[in-house]
Amino acid sequence: MASANFNNFTVIGENVHTTRVLLRKGKRVIAEDGIEYIRFNSVDGSENRLVIPDSYKSTQDYEEGRIKHVKIAVSSSMEQSGTEKEVALDYLASLVRAQEQTGASFIDVNVDEISVKLSEQKAAMSWLVDLIQKYSDLPVSIDSSNLEVIEMGLKNYRNTGIKPLLNSASLERVDALDLAIRYEARVVVTAAGNKGMPNGSNERVENSSKIIEAALIKGINLNEIYIDPLVFPISVDKEFGNHCLDAIRELRNIFGTEIHITGGMSNVSFGLPGRKLVNKAFINLAREAGADGGIIDPVQLSPDKIFNVDKVSFGYRLAENMLLGKDEYCKSYLKAWRNGEL
């Protein structure tokens, strides 16, 4: 198995999510004899094909060119039989194995889009957490917008030697801390306030500090808390990068070296071309500011590629300047992209 840590950077691998999308016109989606497939490499290295079922073709996502491949694999694994079920299970196994081999420390699981019905979300979470533990010894990070769904995942976690991770608690749902205590889980706490997302770095620090103090009072150890300062797209506001980076510095200063600082790092590049480059630059900046982990897809952003990137290259410096608020409306970055300079 791959090492779970790269230079003390904890990767919460986020690719086993029912939100994950492939483009219908992308290279991995093919059609033969009227049947559409998703191509993938099996655990044994051979090429395999996951059928896109007819039931999915009636969805709005499909009509708009989006293939939610994890959703398809989970649904087919749970509902089908025979070859279709075996291929879907192989697909999920390959996703987990790829996360493991590229440096994940946790396998983050989210099934929110499997169905609009809470009962079906809970059943899927219970089933998927059980399945992942058959494929990997890595601990599971259980992620959902609904605490009942999170609890189903925690109930089905069996690895008593390694604590799972609850993703996430906030001032909006302090009750998540009680679940973490009940099921002996580590916990991601976010900088969200009582009524929504934070503005600027000060609110991030204030909100994070309140939920951390609540966790400590309940008996959660400082080294079992992972702060998510909330990463927003730089394409929306040139200061969003600085808001997050400044909060990371201050939180590290306040809570010292024991606490963990993570976050959905790839959110920063939403809406921009060349997202991998932007993400690499931001993760390096976040690490320099004090982050010791990230909620990322290590298959797309493996730690070795992130931290061995050429930081003096033209493209990297351009992305870095943009992330530090020095490129109004991302103009210089977008111009370089259009000119093929990146």
N, C-alpha and C positions, 0 to 999 in steps of 0.2 A: 504493500500500500504506500501511497505517497505520504510524505511528511505533512503533518497538519498545520505547520507553521513555517513561514518564510521570513527570516530575520525579525522574528517577534511581531509579525503582522498577521493578525487573525482574520482569515477570510470566511465570511458567512456566505456560502455559495447559494445564489438565489435562482438557479435555473429550473428547479422543480416546482414551477408555479403555473397554475392553469391560465394565467394572464399572458404567458409567453407566446409570441407571434412569429410566424414565418410568412413571407410574402407569397401569395399564390403564383406570382410570376417569377419567383426566385428559383435559384438553381436546384434547390432540394425538393421542389415539388414537380412531379412529372406526371404525364398522362399516357396511358396505353390502353387501346381497345375500350375507350370510354370510361376507364377507371383511373382515378387520380390517386397518387401515392406520395408519401414523404420518404425520401431516401435517407438512410442512416447506416452507420456501421455498428454491427452487433458487438456484443462483448467479446466474441471470439475473433473480431476483426473483419468478418465477411460483410458484404453489403446486404442490407435487408430493406424491405419496403413496408411501411405502415399505410394501410388503406384509409383514405379520407371517406368516412361513411356517408351514405346518401342523406342521413338525418342531419348531418352538419351542413350540407349544401343548401339547406333551406334557411340558414341563419343570416342575419345582417352582416356579421363579420365576414362570412364567406363571400357574400355579394359585393362587399367592399374590398375584397382581395386579401383578407387576413385569415391565416390558418392558425388557430390556437392548438398547436401540436400537442402540448402536454395535456390539455383538456381532452383531446381526442384519445390519447393513449390511456389516460385514467379511465375514461368512460368505456372504452373498448375492453380494457382489462377486467373491469368490474361486471360488464353486461354481456360480453360475447363469450363464445366457447370455441374450442378447436383451434385452428390455425390463427384466426384473427386475434384470439385471446393471447396465444403464445407470442405472436409478433409484437403485440402491444406491451406485454410484460418485458420482452426483450428491449423494446424502445426505452422503457422506464429504467431498466437495469443499465442501459448504455449511458443514459443521462447521469445517473448517480455515479457510475464508474468514472465518467469523464470529469465530474466535479472533484472526485477524490484524487484522481491522478494529476490534476492541475493545481492542487494546493489548497482545497477547501478544508477548513477546520470544523465547519458545521454544514449540514445539508438543510437549507431553509425550505420549508414546505408551505405552500399556500394553495387552497382549493376553492377560494371564494367564488370563482367564476364557473365552477363545475355545474352549478344550478342556482336558481333564485330561491329554491326551497331550503330552509335551514336544516331540515332533517336529512336531506341529500348531501348537503355540505358536511354535516357531522359524520355521516356514514363514510363519505369519501376520505375525510381526514383520518378517521380511525383506520380505515383500510390501508391508506397510503403510508402512514407512519409505520404500520406493521410490516408492509412490504419493504420499505427502505431498510429496515433493520435486518432483513434477510440478505440484502445486497451489500451492506457496508457496516463497519464498526464505528463509523463517525457518529458523533452525537447529532441529534436532530434539533433544528431551530423551527419552532412552530409559530406560524404567522397567519393572522386572520384579522379581519375587521370586527369579528364577533367572538366574544370571550367563550361562548358555549362551544364553538368550533375548536378554539385553542384547547379547552379543557378535554375534549375528546382525544386530541392528539397526545396531550400529557398523560392521560389515563392509559394510553396504549404504548407508552414508551417503557421499554423493559431493561435498558442497559443501566443497571444499578451502579456500575463502576464509573460512569461518566454522566454528569448532570446534563439534561437538555437545556435549551434556551427558549425562553418565552419572548416572542416578538409581537407586541410590545406593550409597555405600560406608559401612562402619561397622566397629566392632571385631569384629562378628560375621562380617563378610566383607571382610577387608582385601585379599583377592585382587582385588577390584573396582578397586583403585588400579592394579594391573598392567594391567588392560584399558584404563584411562584413558590410561596411558602409551603402550601399544601402538597405540592408535587416535587418539592426540593429541586426547583429549576433555577438556573441563572436567568437574568432578565435584561432585555433591552428597554431602556427608558428614553422617551423622546422629549424634545424641547417644545412640544405643543402645549398651549395654554388651556385654561378651562373652557375657552370658547373658540378654539381654532388655532391657526398657525401663528408663529411668532413674527414680529417685525424687528429686524435688526439683530445685532449681536447681544445687546443687553437683555432683551426679552428671552433670548435663547438661554442665556446663562441663568437668569432669574427662574424661568420655568424648570429648567433641568435641575437646578439646585433644590427646588421645592420637592420634586418627585424623588430625587436621590435621598433627601432627608427623610421622606416618608418611608422609603425602602429600608433605610438604616434603622429607623425606629421599629419597624416590623421584624427586624432581625436578619435581613439579607446582608451578607458581607460585601464590603466595598469592592473586593476583587471579583465579585460575581455580578457586578453591574456594568452594563455596556451602554454608554450614552450615545444616542443618535441626535446630533444637533440640528438635523433636518437640512438637507441640501436642496436648493432651488435652482431652476434653470438660469444660467447666465445670460441667455438670449432675451430674457424678460427684463432684467435689470442688471446693469454693469456692476452693482455693489453686492449682488447676492453671494458671490464668491467670498468677498471680504467679510460679510456678515457671518458666514459659517466658519471661516478660518479664524477670525478674531474670537469667536465663541469657543472654539477648540482650545486656543491658547489660554484663555481665561479659565476654562473648566479644568484644564490640566494643572494650572497654577493653584487653583482652589483645592482640588481633590487629590493631587499628588500622583504618584506612579502606580498605585494599586488599581485604580479604576480603569476601565477600558473605554476608549472612544472610537466609535465606528460610524456607520451611516450609509445611506444609499447613494454612493459616490457617483454613479453614472447618471443620476438625475440632473447633474450640472450641465450636461451636454444636450439635453432634450431640445429638439427643434433646430439643431445645427448639423451641418455635414461634417464628415470626418470625426465622428464621435469618439472613436478609440483614442485618437491623439489627445483630444480635450480631456478625456477621462484619465488618461495616464498622467497628464500634467497636473490635474487637480488632486489626484491621489497622492502624488509626490508632495504637493504643497500642503495637503492635509497632514501627511505624515511628519513633515518638517514642523508643522504647527503643534503637533502633539498627538495626533490620532495614531492608534496602534492596530487598526483593523478597518475593514470595510465590508458592506453588504454588496457583493459584486458577483458577476458570473466569471469565475476564473478560467473557463474555457475561452472566453473572448478576451479577458484581461488577466492573464496569468501573472502572478507576482513577479516572476523573474523578468518578464517583458516590461512590466511597469517600472521596476526599480533599476533596470539596466538600459532604459531609454536614453537616447542621446539628448542630453539637456541643453546642449549648445547649438543644436540644429535650428535652422530658420523657423521651421514649423512649430517646434516645441516652444521656442521663445515667444512666438506670436500667440500661441494658445495660452501661455503663462501670463503674458501681458493682458490678454482679454480677461482671464480669470481674476486678475488683480485689479480690475476696474480701470485699466488704462486704454481701453479700446471701446469708445462710445458706440453703442449699437452693434458691436462686433464688426464694424466696417472693415478694418484692416484684415481681420481673419477671413471674412467672407470674400473680400476682393482677392486674396491670395488663393482661396479655394477655387474661385471662378477662373482664375488665371492658370490653374494647374500647378501652382507652386508648392502645394502641400502633398 
